Amino acid sequence: MATATQSSGNNTAIIILAVLIIAALAVGAVFMMQDNRSGSERLGDAVEALPNGVDNAADKLGDQSPAENVQRNAEKAVDRVN
């Protein structure tokens, strides 16, 4: 039968492990959200957006929102698999 001290030690280990997992996921999420496109990728995105208007194309030259970055990274991952 587990004593109160053993049970408390197990709970502490589980809490520490959960915090470490959450921290790792947070770091991964921040990395995925960064706009790390090269200049040529930004220019390519702007050229693709030209038919939608010059303002839209100019927006593609700046940093993308985190949602757009996640979508772009997901599309790149799918392309690598195929």
C-alpha positions in Angstrom: 0.0 0.0 0.0 1.3 3.4 -0.9 1.9 5.9 1.9 1.1 9.6 1.7 4.7 10.5 1.1 5.1 8.1 -1.9 1.8 9.3 -3.3 2.9 12.9 -2.9 6.2 12.2 -4.7 4.4 10.6 -7.6 2.1 13.5 -7.9 5.0 15.9 -7.9 6.8 13.9 -10.7 3.6 13.9 -12.8 3.1 17.7 -12.4 6.8 18.4 -13.3 6.5 16.1 -16.4 3.2 17.9 -17.4 4.8 21.3 -17.1 7.8 20.2 -19.1 5.6 18.8 -21.9 3.5 22.0 -22.0 6.7 24.1 -22.1 8.0 22.1 -25.0 4.7 22.5 -26.9 4.8 26.3 -26.2 8.3 26.6 -27.6 7.3 24.6 -30.7 4.3 26.8 -31.2 6.3 30.0 -31.0 8.8 28.5 -33.5 6.0 27.6 -35.9 4.5 31.1 -35.6 7.6 33.0 -36.6 7.7 34.4 -40.1 11.0 33.0 -41.3 10.4 33.4 -45.0 13.4 34.4 -47.1 13.3 37.6 -49.2 12.7 35.5 -52.3 9.8 33.7 -50.7 8.3 37.0 -49.7 8.7 38.3 -53.2 7.2 35.2 -54.7 4.2 35.5 -52.4 3.8 39.2 -53.5 4.0 38.3 -57.2 1.4 35.5 -56.7 -0.9 38.1 -55.0 -0.6 40.7 -57.8 -3.8 39.6 -59.6 -5.7 40.4 -56.3 -4.4 44.0 -56.2 -1.3 45.9 -55.5 -2.2 46.5 -51.9 -2.7 42.8 -51.3 0.7 42.1 -53.0 2.4 44.7 -50.8 1.0 43.1 -47.7 2.7 39.8 -48.6 6.1 41.5 -48.4 5.6 42.1 -44.7 5.5 39.7 -41.8 2.7 37.2 -41.9 0.3 36.6 -39.0 0.8 33.5 -36.9 -2.2 31.8 -38.5 -0.8 32.3 -42.0 2.6 31.0 -40.8 1.0 27.8 -39.4 -0.9 27.3 -42.7 2.2 27.9 -44.8 4.2 25.5 -42.7 1.5 22.8 -42.9 1.4 23.2 -46.7 5.2 22.8 -46.8 5.0 19.7 -44.7 2.4 18.2 -47.0 4.6 19.0 -50.0 7.5 17.2 -48.4 5.5 14.1 -47.7 4.2 14.0 -51.3 
